[in-house]
């Protein structure tokens, strides 16, 4: 989002704006207030939330190591955590999509996530190459959101989360269709061979 805003305000290309945004963020992260904030957010020694999340992730990847090919089965993570979790509190999911897929579906689950991310990257890249910048930005936003959010949330656990992700993926996929293909998806009378009028 910052790269898109920077490219519009300054009038430079999106790749250059992305590099500039990353550099600016890197410089800003070196300030004392930013480092103090990062220290509190990512503290795994005193931050109880982080300690619990690390314990859940460790549990899931221990389970993944025991069944790496097929996993323990779709829908089993809640029961697995109930009996094997290293956390102090019981949680229905590991608050991490990667850990969830690794434990339940194994390597196949991680490959599914990779294919989703690769598809979004391809949609963003192709739209950008074809001059459809807004569609490219949306697909890239979906990609970054899912990659980052997957580290702190389990967005495929439960229908309420899954529906939101499905809508995001559907909108991103539709953004890669040329306008004429979208028109063909809308039912209606054919304009190529209009019906001839018949006199009475």
C-alpha positions in Angstrom: 0.0 0.0 0.0 2.8 2.4 0.8 4.6 1.6 -2.4 1.4 2.2 -4.4 0.8 5.6 -2.6 4.4 6.6 -3.1 4.3 5.7 -6.8 1.2 7.9 -7.3 2.4 10.9 -5.3 5.9 11.0 -6.7 5.0 9.7 -10.1 7.6 6.9 -10.3 7.1 3.3 -11.4 5.7 0.8 -8.8 8.9 -1.3 -8.7 11.0 1.8 -7.9 8.5 2.9 -5.3 8.6 -0.5 -3.7 12.3 -0.4 -3.3 12.1 3.2 -2.0 9.4 2.1 0.6 11.5 -0.8 1.8 14.6 1.5 2.2 12.5 4.1 4.1 11.1 1.4 6.4 14.6 0.0 7.0 15.9 3.4 8.0 12.8 4.1 10.2 13.2 0.7 11.9 16.7 1.8 13.2 15.2 4.5 15.4 15.1 3.9 19.2 11.3 4.1 19.5 10.8 1.7 16.6 13.3 -0.8 18.1 11.7 -0.5 21.5 8.3 -1.2 20.0 9.7 -4.2 18.0 11.3 -5.5 21.2 8.0 -5.5 23.1 6.0 -7.0 20.2 8.5 -9.8 19.4 9.7 -10.6 22.9 9.5 -14.4 23.4 10.8 -14.3 27.0 8.2 -12.1 28.8 5.3 -11.6 26.3 2.8 -14.3 27.2 1.1 -14.2 23.9 4.3 -14.8 22.0 5.4 -17.6 24.4 2.1 -19.4 23.9 2.3 -19.0 20.1 5.8 -20.4 20.0 4.7 -23.4 22.1 1.8 -24.0 19.7 4.0 -23.8 16.6 6.6 -26.1 18.2 3.9 -28.6 19.0 2.5 -28.6 15.4 6.0 -29.1 13.8 6.8 -31.9 16.2 3.5 -33.5 15.0 4.5 -32.8 11.4 7.9 -34.5 11.9 6.0 -37.6 13.0 3.6 -37.7 10.0 5.3 -35.5 7.4 3.8 -37.1 4.2 0.0 -37.2 5.0 -0.2 -35.3 8.3 -2.7 -36.4 11.0 -5.8 -35.7 8.9 -7.9 -32.7 8.0 -9.9 -31.4 11.0 -7.7 -33.0 13.7 -5.7 -30.0 15.0 -8.0 -29.1 17.8 -7.9 -32.7 19.2 -4.1 -32.9 18.6 -3.5 -29.7 20.6 -5.8 -30.8 23.4 -3.6 -33.8 24.0 -0.1 -32.7 22.9 0.2 -29.0 23.2 3.1 -27.4 25.0 1.1 -24.3 25.7 -0.3 -23.5 29.2 -3.8 -22.8 27.9 -5.9 -25.0 25.5 -6.4 -23.5 22.1 -8.5 -24.9 19.2 -5.9 -24.0 16.6 -2.3 -23.0 16.6 -2.8 -19.3 15.5 -0.5 -20.1 12.5 -1.8 -21.3 9.1 1.5 -22.9 8.2 1.7 -24.9 11.4 -1.9 -25.9 11.0 -1.5 -27.2 7.5 1.8 -28.9 8.3 0.2 -30.8 11.2 -3.0 -31.8 9.5 -2.1 -32.3 5.9 1.7 -32.6 6.0 3.8 -31.7 3.0 0.7 -31.7 0.7 -0.8 -29.0 2.9 2.3 -26.8 2.6 2.3 -27.4 -1.1 -1.3 -26.2 -1.3 -0.4 -23.0 0.4 2.6 -22.5 -1.9 0.3 -23.0 -5.0 -2.1 -20.4 -3.7 0.7 -17.9 -3.1 2.3 -18.7 -6.5 -1.1 -18.2 -8.2 -1.6 -14.8 -6.6 2.0 -13.8 -7.6 1.3 -14.8 -11.2 -2.0 -12.8 -11.2 -0.2 -9.7 -9.9 2.7 -10.1 -12.3 0.6 -10.7 -15.4 -1.8 -7.8 -14.6 1.2 -5.5 -14.1 2.8 -6.5 -17.4 -0.5 -5.9 -19.2 -0.8 -2.4 -17.7 -3.6 -3.2 -15.3 -2.0 -1.6 -12.3 -5.0 -1.5 -10.0 -5.7 -5.3 -10.5 -2.0 -6.0 -9.9 -2.0 -4.0 -6.7 -5.1 -5.8 -5.4 -3.6 -9.3 -6.2 -0.3 -8.3 -4.6 -2.1 -7.0 -1.6 -4.0 -10.3 -1.2 -0.7 -12.2 -1.5 1.2 -10.1 1.1 -1.8 -10.2 3.4 -2.2 -14.0 3.3 1.6 -14.6 3.6 2.0 -12.3 6.6 -1.4 -13.1 8.3 -0.6 -16.8 8.1 2.2 -16.3 10.5 -0.1 -14.9 13.3 -3.5 -16.3 12.4 -5.1 -19.6 11.3 -7.2 -18.2 8.4 -8.5 -21.6 7.3 -9.8 -22.7 10.7 -13.6 -22.2 10.7 -16.0 -21.1 8.0 -15.9 -17.5 9.1 -12.2 -17.1 8.2 -12.3 -19.5 5.2 -15.1 -17.5 3.6 -13.2 -14.3 3.7 -10.1 -15.9 2.2 -12.3 -17.6 -0.5 -13.7 -14.2 -1.4 -10.2 -12.6 -1.6 -9.0 -15.4 -3.8 -12.1 -15.3 -6.0 -11.8 -11.5 -6.6 -8.0 -11.8 -7.3 -8.7 -14.6 -9.8 -11.4 -12.6 -11.6 -9.0 -9.7 -11.8 -6.8 -11.7 -14.2 -9.7 -12.2 -16.8 -9.7 -9.9 -19.8 -12.9 -7.8 -20.0 -14.2 -9.7 -23.0 -14.0 -13.0 -21.0 -15.9 -11.4 -18.1 -18.6 -10.3 -20.5 -18.9 -13.9 -21.8 -19.6 -15.1 -18.2 -22.7 -12.8 -18.0 -25.7 -14.6 -19.5 -27.7 -12.7 -22.0 -28.7 -12.6 -25.7 -26.0 -12.9 -28.2 -25.0 -9.7 -29.9 -23.3 -11.4 -32.9 -26.4 -12.9 -34.5 -29.4 -10.8 -33.3 -32.8 -12.5 -33.9 -34.5 -11.3 -37.1 -37.9 -9.7 -36.7 -40.8 -11.6 -38.2 -43.8 -9.8 -39.5 -47.3 -11.0 -38.7 
